[in-house]
């Protein structure tokens, strides 16, 4: 703004927003900047603030809770498949940068796992993410097997596979088929 005034009127002015002016005055009088709200630098206090907002506001407005749940479980991230990226590495970088954390707090490895986990959570289905497989493994297994999900009540395991038309299952299909047949 100061540049536009100088350009148009030929006058040097110190143009500030209301907040910048207030901040300047406080710094001059107090010799330090204004204190931030407690929750601005303390994650625990921020979580308490969010919890209080959700308890007080969402609970009092019909339908708002469901909309918020849909937002965080389905719409928070735009859909990105591994196949939307030129390399698998660029996909993994995207996943890591976006921290795909589910409604129940699990940090997952793919957008599809994020969707599956949130769907199970929203429908009240108890599950574990990447538990150690409890069944027998082939003799040539290279270590413990961790399927994506285990439904707690039934003991059913769910494994998500990224599939390409031209390449079939991405991963170790022989090993998975052997485990599933047992």
C-alpha positions in Angstrom: 0.0 0.0 0.0 2.8 2.4 0.9 4.3 1.8 -2.6 1.1 2.5 -4.3 0.6 5.8 -2.4 4.2 6.8 -3.2 3.7 5.9 -6.8 0.4 7.8 -7.2 0.8 10.7 -4.8 4.5 11.0 -4.5 4.4 10.9 -0.7 6.2 8.5 1.6 3.8 7.1 4.2 4.1 4.3 6.8 1.0 2.3 5.8 0.1 -0.6 8.2 -2.8 -2.9 8.8 -4.6 -2.5 12.1 -2.9 -5.7 13.4 0.6 -4.6 12.3 0.0 -1.2 14.0 -1.1 -2.9 17.2 1.8 -5.2 17.2 4.2 -2.3 16.7 2.7 -0.3 19.6 2.9 -3.3 21.9 6.5 -4.0 21.0 7.5 -0.4 21.6 5.7 -0.2 25.0 6.4 -3.8 26.3 9.8 -4.2 24.6 8.6 -7.6 23.3 5.9 -8.9 21.1 2.5 -9.7 22.3 2.0 -13.1 23.9 0.5 -15.8 21.7 -2.5 -17.8 22.9 -1.3 -20.8 24.9 -2.5 -23.2 22.3 -0.4 -21.5 19.5 2.8 -23.2 20.7 1.6 -26.1 22.9 0.2 -29.1 21.0 -1.6 -30.5 24.0 -3.4 -27.3 24.7 -4.3 -27.0 21.0 -5.9 -30.5 21.2 -7.9 -29.4 24.3 -9.1 -26.3 22.4 -10.2 -28.4 19.4 -11.9 -31.0 21.7 -13.7 -28.2 23.5 -14.9 -26.6 20.2 -16.1 -30.0 19.0 -17.9 -30.8 22.3 -19.5 -27.4 22.6 -20.3 -26.5 19.0 -20.7 -29.7 17.1 -22.8 -31.3 19.9 -25.2 -28.3 19.8 -25.8 -28.2 16.0 -27.7 -31.1 14.4 -26.0 -32.7 11.5 -22.7 -30.8 12.0 -20.9 -33.8 13.5 -21.7 -36.0 10.6 -20.5 -33.4 8.1 -17.2 -33.0 10.0 -16.7 -36.7 10.2 -17.3 -37.0 6.4 -14.9 -34.2 5.8 -12.1 -35.7 7.8 -12.7 -39.2 6.6 -13.4 -38.8 2.9 -12.6 -35.3 1.7 -9.6 -34.0 3.7 -7.1 -35.1 1.1 -7.7 -35.1 -2.6 -7.5 -38.7 -4.0 -4.0 -39.6 -5.1 -3.3 -43.1 -6.4 0.3 -44.4 -6.7 -0.5 -44.5 -10.5 -1.0 -40.7 -10.5 2.8 -40.3 -10.1 5.6 -40.9 -12.6 7.7 -42.9 -10.0 6.9 -44.9 -6.9 9.4 -42.7 -5.1 7.5 -39.5 -5.9 4.3 -41.1 -4.6 6.0 -42.1 -1.3 7.3 -38.6 -1.0 3.8 -37.3 -1.4 2.4 -39.7 1.2 5.2 -38.8 3.6 4.7 -35.0 3.1 0.9 -35.3 3.7 1.1 -37.6 6.7 -2.0 -39.7 6.0 -3.2 -40.1 9.5 -6.6 -41.8 10.0 -9.5 -40.9 12.3 -8.2 -43.3 14.9 -4.7 -41.9 14.7 -2.9 -44.5 12.6 -0.3 -43.3 10.1 -0.9 -45.3 7.0 1.2 -45.9 3.8 -1.4 -45.2 1.1 -4.4 -43.2 0.3 -6.4 -46.4 -0.1 -5.4 -47.6 3.3 -6.5 -44.2 4.7 -9.9 -44.6 3.1 -10.3 -48.2 4.3 -9.3 -47.4 7.9 -11.6 -44.4 8.0 -14.5 -46.5 6.6 -14.0 -49.2 9.2 -13.8 -46.6 12.0 -16.9 -44.7 10.9 -18.9 -47.9 10.8 -17.8 -48.9 14.3 -15.7 -51.9 13.2 -12.9 -52.6 15.6 -9.6 -53.3 13.8 -5.8 -53.3 14.1 -3.6 -51.7 11.5 -0.6 -53.8 10.3 -0.7 -56.4 13.0 1.6 -59.4 12.9 -0.1 -62.2 11.0 -1.0 -65.0 13.4 -1.2 -67.9 11.0 1.5 -70.2 9.5 3.9 -68.7 7.0 5.7 -70.4 4.1 9.1 -71.8 5.0 10.8 -69.2 2.7 9.2 -66.3 4.5 11.6 -63.4 5.0 10.2 -62.4 8.3 6.9 -61.6 9.9 4.0 -60.8 7.6 2.0 -57.6 8.4 -1.3 -57.5 6.5 -2.9 -54.1 6.3 -5.8 -54.7 8.7 -7.2 -57.3 11.1 -10.8 -57.1 12.1 -10.7 -57.6 15.9 -14.0 -59.5 16.4 -13.8 -61.9 13.5 -10.0 -62.2 13.2 -10.3 -61.6 9.4 -7.3 -60.1 7.7 -7.6 -57.5 5.0 -4.8 -56.8 2.6 -5.0 -53.9 0.1 -3.2 -54.3 -3.3 -2.6 -51.5 -5.8 -3.6 -53.0 -9.2 -2.6 -52.0 -12.7 -4.4 -53.4 -15.7 -1.2 -54.4 -17.4 0.8 -55.6 -14.4 -1.6 -57.3 -12.0 -0.9 -57.3 -8.3 1.8 -55.0 -7.2 3.9 -56.7 -4.5 4.8 -60.3 -3.8 1.8 -62.2 -5.2 3.3 -65.7 -4.8 4.0 -65.2 -1.1 0.5 -63.7 -0.5 -1.2 -66.4 -2.4 0.7 -69.1 -0.5 -0.3 -67.5 2.8 -4.0 -67.1 1.8 -4.1 -70.8 0.7 -3.0 -71.9 4.1 
